[in-house]
Amino acid sequence: MATQETIAVQRADCNDCTFSVLIPSWNNLPYLQNCISSIQKNSSFKHQIIVHVNEGKDGTLDWIKSQPDIDYTWSSKNIGLCYGLNMGRTLVKTPYIVYINDDMYVCPGWDNAFMDEIKSIGHNSFFLNGTSLEPYPGNSCTIYKDYGTDIQSFNEAALLKEFNDIEKADWRSSSWCPNIISVSTWDAIGGYSVEYSPGFYSDPDFAMKLWHAEVRLFKGISKSRAYHFGSKSTGRIKKYKAYFLFIRKWGMTAGTFTKHYLRMGQEFTGPLTEPILTQKIKIKSWWNRLQATFK
């Protein structure tokens, strides 16, 4: 069996960077290039960009090596999101970490909206989400608008013309990308939990760890927008039993947590309060815990 190889390379000048943007990528070069291009074109501030390259056999590693303003980590095998994000954290040089998927395109003003919100909060006990526009309906946290389902059909010009005209209020956030957190809070909860590797259910697990660290300000920022093509990497991975792992670890399903604790997708009205759990919800959680012990 081949030995796993990893490297970490820091070369960008980050003295005047505002955020550190972590982007895990797995043989997804056209989307990664589109994502990074959008950060470089559409940001109000200069940011440190850190890419974790899983394998990079499609030319990603060679391309990243040719970009002197991008820091990167690399693993010879696909070690997934959790390990990749934690490796990227070792290169962070700013007070704030942005996590974004490689199949996203950030819209103008995305970072300014985050920074305005951070300044208004005045402390680091928060977890903020950007608002995604997606070509698929049915998600209360996103805006349904089709500007292309892949790179070939991506209508960048129409997106840039229209993205800011669609009304949506700030919302109670989920644990999805793009998101931003302070480095101090990230470190306090220990980053992403590698037992979920390659990554399914690691997002709600991260949010649950924040909840247990007494973070109650979970907010989706309407003015921080990004286009999301959707599952261009995770859709290639075979599902596994992370659903039951979450239940065994936290005593409830991820759905119960996001619906009754985070109140995901509801209009934002302030920091979260403790949930009111009915007897029916408690019995359901007991039954799910029982089932999970046999999985």
Secondary structure by P-SEA (a helix, b strand, c coil): cbbbbbbbbbccccccccbbbbbbbcccaaaaaaaaaaaaccccbbbbbbbbccccccaaaaaaaaccccccccccccccaaaaaaaaaaaccccbbbbbccccccccaaaaaaaaaaaaaccccbbbbbbbbccccccccbbbbbccccccccaaaaaaacccccccccccccccccccccaaaaaaacccccccccccaaaaaaaaaaaaacccbbbbbccbbbbbccccccccccccaaaaaaaaaccccaaaaaacccccccccccccccccccaaaaaaaaaaaaaaaac
